[in-house]
Amino acid sequence: MKQKHKNKPRNKRRSKGILRYPLKTRVFYIDLKHGIDVKPLPKPVGFGDAHCPSCGNRGVRKGSTTGYRKNCKNRVQKYRCIRCGRSFNQNTSLEALEKLVEKARKAFGKMVFGRIVDASRESGISLNTLYTLIDRALKAKPRRIRADRPIIYIDDSGFGRYCMIGVKAGTHVFIFLLPSINYLTAKTALRYVRRYLGCIDPVVVSDGEKCYIDAVRNVFPDAIHVRQFHRKRGVVYIHFRHLEQVYTLIVRWDVFLKDGGGLWARRVARIDTPLQSSDHAYLYIGAKKNPRRLPCKRKRRSRRKRRRHRRKRRNSCARRVFAGSLEDLFERYSFCRDVFNRVGEAFRGRFITSNWAEWCFQAKGYVCMFGIRGRAMLALFRYYFYILGAFRDEYSRDRLAMKLAIKAVKNYKH
């Protein structure tokens, strides 16, 4: 009898580890003020086969080994610097690093407007090595945020199976790579930012996502949380705490404009909120989560259909205690004036909208245009060029690619 041939297993794509399928939180940091400070590679001093990657002086031979290459018969020459005494080999010498930096610069410049496969093919670097170089290039140690009353913008965006949470505090941008967005992930991001913050009562600006309410209240109990909504345009929810009691102040965003909304007449006309004018406000005791909209102008349904589609009203933890003008509100609840003035200092003359919180993700269309296919690391790499303003000019783009290549090669372990 003929033996039946078993079907060979299909070749599965090799996963890039945590770079493509993150199992824990990844944090990436960008400083808009200082940019990327990288020291260039030293220049070679004197003649010789290999030079030191630290000081650039000539290295003398000191034995050889095969420990740097697996399953390879060729031996690797080892060197020692004549000045600083550092030991290196032919793969980590200054000449080898210069070649790798030039290849990485070509690959990084190609990936800004192209595919990573084409960049790997043209530069001669394998995909695994290129992913590792991207990871090394994006690593940075955050700096201390020096501000008395900073404004923290937080928002999330999805890329396939990934979720990114962007946090901006002044000139400091933190990007978190997470599996999903919920209370725990938002709390993790805010707790990480709190390490480098010098105050405990910032102004936090976010969209209408409910998971941010409890996360901000847990990490920053005395903070002022400003929420805006995508669909319910025009209303602003301000959550704050006074005497161990949580309050929610509801106002219209045109109350913060200098000219009363003359320049933003079209946006003012599209406001969808029961508040009659910018001088009116609501005050709730508790965290008011769901916004109210104007009543629908369509015809009412029949009594039978209303019974069929009737929903059980949830017991809200927020209770309205005031509805009227801002002057009456400040007379009865004087502590609301301080909160209103502090939010007004941050947004005076501008309209509060989710675009301020989504500043980190304005490049989403540009990032997805060239097809990342769920590769979040490539999206983060393109964010660097977009946020630092280096994707428009060819000279600045090539200069930033050179800095990232030097940083990646210095942190790369051969």
N, C-alpha and C positions, 0 to 999 in steps of 0.2 A: 504493500500500500504506500501511496505517496503521502508524505507528511505535509500537513497543511502549514503553509507559511503564515506565521503570525504577522498581523499588520504592525508595521513599524510606527512607533509614536512620532507624531509630528513635532517638528522643531519649534519649540515655543520661544517667543522673544524673551531675551534676557532682560530682566528688570534692572533698572539703574539704582536699585536700593532705595534709600530714603530720598534720593533726588527726584524720582518720578512718583513714588508711592509713599508719601510721608506718613509715618506712624506716630511722630511726636511733633511738638511745636518747633518750627524753625523761625528764627528772628533775623531780619536784615535791617541795617541801619544806614541812613543817608544824612549827611550834614550839608545843607544847602549853602551855608555861609563859607565854610572852609573847603568843601568839595572833597577830593581824594588827595591826601598828602602822601606821596610816595617818593622815596629817594631813588634816583637813577642808579643803574649799575655802575660800579667803579671802572675806570679806564685801566687797561693793562699797563703795567710798569715793567720795562725790560723785556728781554727775549726769553723764550722758553716754550715747552710743549703745552703747559697748562698754567693758568694763573688763578690766584685765590679769589673766590666770589665775594669776599668781605672787603679786602683792602686793595686787591688788584695786583699784588706783588707776585713774583715768580714762585712756583712751587717745585720742590725737589722730589724725586721719586722715592717712595718708601713702600716697597713690596707690592703685592697684587693679591686679589681674592676673587672667588666666584660666588660670594654670598649675596651680591647685589642682583644677580640674575638667577632665576630658577631654571633647571634643566638646560643649562647652557655650558658648553665646553670651553668657550672663550673666557679668559680671565680679564678682570677689570683692574686697570692700573690705579694705584693709590698714590697720593701726593701729600706733602706737608708744606705749608707756607713758611718762607724763610724769615718773615717779619712777625706775624701774629701767631704762628704756630698752629694754625687751624688745619685739620686733616680733611681732605676731600678726594674725590676720585674723578675719573674722566667723564662721568655722567653728570657730576655736580660742579664742574669747573666753570670758570667765567666764560670760556668759549662755548661750552654746551648750553649755558643759560642764555647767552645772546642769541643762539640759533632758535631755542625754544620760545624766547620772547618775540622774535620776528614771526615765527609761525603762529603764535597765539594772537599777535596783533592783526595779522591777515584774517584769521578766523573770526575774531571779535568784530572787525569791521564788516565782514560779510554777513554776520548774523543779525545785524541791525535791520537790514532790509531784505534778508534772504532766509533760506532754510538752513538748519544746522547740519543737515546731511551734505549740502553743497559746500558749506564752510569746512567741514571735515575732509572732504575729498580734495579741495583745492589747497588747503594748508598742509595736508599730509599727517594730521593728528587724528587718532582714532576717536570714536564717539565716546567711549568710556573716559579717556583722558581729557577730552574736551569738556565733558560734564564735570569732571573733577576740577578742572581749571576755572570753570564758571563758579563753582561753589567756593573755591579759594578766593576768587576775585571779589565776591560779594560779601565776604566776611569783614566785619568792622566792629570795633569796640565803641559803644556809645559814649558820648560826652555828657557832662553835667549840664542840665537845663537851668540857666541862670535867668530867672524872671520872677518878679514878685507875684504877679497874678497872670499866669499864662492861660492861653486858650487852647484847649485840646480838641481837635477835630478827629472823629472816629467814624469809620464806615467800613462796609464789607462788600466784596464782589466775588462772584463765582467764576471759576475757569474749569469747566468740565467736572472732574471729581475732586477738585480742590476748592478751597475758600481762602481768600486773602482778606485780612483785616488791616487797614491802613490807619495809622495814628500819626497826626501831625501836631507838634507842640513847638510853636515858634519856627525856627529854621531846622528843627530836628524832625525827621520822618522815620517812623518804624513801620515795617511791613512784616506781618506775621503770616506764615504759611500753615494752614490748619485744615483738618478734614471736613469741618462743617462750622456753621455759625449757630451758637446757642449761648445760654447764660454762662456756662463754664469757660468756653473759649473767649468770650468777651471779657470775662473777669481775669483770665490769664493774661490777656494783652494789656489791660489796664494796670494790673499788678506789676508787670514788667516795666511799664513806663514810670510807675511811681518810684522806682528805685533811683532814677536820675532826675527826679523833680524836687525842687526846693521848697514847695508849699504843699498844704493839705487841702486847700479850698480853691481849686481852679474852676474855670468855666468850661464845661464839657458840651460840645455841640455834636449832635448825631441826627440820624433820620428817625422815622417813627417806629423802628423795630423795638418790640417790647422787651427783648432780652437785655437791652442796654440799661433799662431803668433800674433793675435790681443790681446789675453789675456795677454801675456807677455808684449807687447808694452803698454798696458793700465796700468798695475800694476807697472812695472819697465820700465819707458821710456828710461833710460840710460843703460839698461842691454845689454849684448851680448848674443844673442839667437842662440844656435847651434842646428841645425836640422839634423837628420839622417833618412834614409829610409830603410824599410824592403826589398822591392823588388828591388829598384834601389841601389844596393850595391856599395859602394866605393865613393860616392859623399857626401860632407858635405856642408850645407848651413849655413852661418854665417850672421845673421841679426844684425845690429847695427845702431846707430844714430850719426851723426856728423853735427854740426851746423844746428840743427833742420831739417835735411834731413836724411831719412832712406836709407841705403845701404844694398846690399846683396853681400857677397863675397862667391864665389863658388870655392872650392878646393877639392883635393882628400885626403882621410884620411891617405894614406901612406906618405904624406909629413911630418907628425909629428913623423915618426919612426926614430930611431937613426941610424940603420944600413941600411936604405934604403929599408926595406922590405924583408931582407934575411930570417928572421925567419917566416915571414908570406907570403911566396912565393905563396902558393896556394890561399890565399885570394886576393893577388894582381892580380893574373891571372884572377880572376872572377869579376874584377871591370867592371861595366857597365855604362860608362859615356863618352861623347864626348871628355873630356880632354885627351890630348895625353900622358902626363906624369905628374909626381908629381910637376914639376916646373911650370906648366901652371895654370892659374886661370882666372875666369870671374868676372867682377864687374858690378852690376846692380844698377841703381837708383830706389829705391822702394823695396817693399817686393816681391821677386820672390818666388812663392808658389809651382808651379808644376815643378818637375825635368825633365831634358832631358836625353834620353837614346840613345844608339848607333842605327844607322839606321838598319832596318830589312833586312836580307839577302835573304828573300824569293822572289819569282817572283812577279812582279808587276801585279796588277789586270787590267782587261780590262777597257777601258775608260767608258763604260756604268756602270760597277760596281762601279767605282770610283765616278761617279756622284751620284749614288744611296746612297752610304755610306759616301758622303762628309758631313762634319760637319762645322757649322759656327764657325769661329775662334773668340774667345772672345778677346776683347780689354784688353790686360794685362796692369796693372798699372806700371809694371817694365820695364825699358829700359836699354839695355846693353850699357855701355860706354867704356868698356875695355875688350880685349881678348888677352892674351899673357903670357909672363913669369912673375914670381913673382918679379924679379929684376926691370923690367920695370914698374911693377905696383907700387912698393914702391917708385920709382923715380917720377912718375907722381902724385900719390896719397900717400903722406907720412903718412897720418893718418891711412892707412890700416896696416902699420907696427906695430903700437902699439896694434891694435886689434889682429893681427896674433900672436904676441909674447905672449899676455895674454892667448889666447887659447892654444898656444904651451906649456906654463908653466903648464897648467892643464893636458894636454894629452901627454907630451913629453915621448917618449919611449913606448907608447901604441897605439893601434889602436882605433879610435873612432867608436863605433858601438852602436846599440840600446841596447845591453846587459847591458851597464852601466846605461842607463836610466831605464831598466826593472829589476834592481836588486831587487826591492821590490816584484816583481812578479815571481821570479825564483821558488817559491814554489807552483806555480799554479797546476802543475801536482801532487805534493804530497798532496795538499789540496783537489783536486777533486777526487783523487784515492779512497777515502773511502766514497764517496757519501755524499755531503752536501745537495743536492736537493734544491738549491736556498737559503739555510740558510746562509746569509752573516755573521752573528755574529759568527757562528761556524768556518767559513773560517778565520775570523779575529783572533779568539782564537788560531787557529793552526799556523797562521802567527807569533804569539808571540814566540812559541816554535821553529819555523824554523829560524826566524831572530836572536834570542838570542842564537842559537846554542844549544838548550836543548833537541832536539828531538832524538838525536843519543844515548846519554848515559842515562842509566836508573837512575843513581844517580842524575844527573843534571836535568833530567825531573821531578823526584819526588820532588826535591828541589824547582824548579820553580812552580810546582803545589801547593806546600805548601804556597809559598809566595802569589800566586794569590788567594788562598782560604782565607788566613788571611785578605788580602786587600778587598776581596768581602764581607766577613762577617762583617768587621768593617763598611763598607759603606752601608750595608743592613739594611733597616728599617723594623723592625718587626711590 
